[in-house]
Amino acid sequence: MKKIAVLLTILSLTAVTGLSAQNYNWAIGVRGGVTASGITVRHNFDPVNSIEGMLDFAQGFNVYALYERNVPVIASGFNFYYGAGVNIGSWDHHEGKFTFGINGIVGLEYKVASIPLAFSLDYKPNLNVIGKTGFHAADFGLGIKVTF
């Protein structure tokens, strides 16, 4: 039984290390979320490190800057990512209060091999610390990006 467990572990590690993380340099698209919806641009510095910028129009106007780490999972084209960043802008359409906050992000992305598209599902909690303060825990989002 131990030999089978060791063999399965070795095969799993071989499969995972054979996967490459991000297989594109740039992506631009849209993200629809509860508290952050708008245009997103992502740049992969290497297979593991990325930055993502978002222009959000859902709760006012905010600019998000996120640093993300990428980990290949499941099969070729799938990547788990996680990271953190900041937002600055105006949180409320009516009040127009200046806002600054910190954000986390955790998600799963699938890059279609045959066409330049990537789809993502993520969770991005936000804590505004200046202006319209508060914790926003319910931001799940769907995204689609053109990759190049």
Number of C-alpha atoms within 10 A of each C-alpha: 6 7 8 9 10 11 12 12 12 12 12 12 11 11 14 17 12 12 17 18 24 25 15 17 14 18 19 20 18 20 24 18 20 17 21 25 22 19 19 21 18 22 20 20 13 14 16 16 17 21 18 19 19 22 20 25 18 17 16 17 20 24 19 20 20 20 19 23 19 23 18 22 20 11 13 19 18 23 23 20 23 19 19 18 18 19 23 18 20 22 25 17 12 9 10 14 16 15 19 21 21 18 19 17 19 17 19 19 22 19 22 14 11 6 9 13 17 21 18 19 18 20 19 22 19 23 18 19 13 13 16 18 14 12 14 14 13 13 17 19 19 18 19 21 21 16 20 12
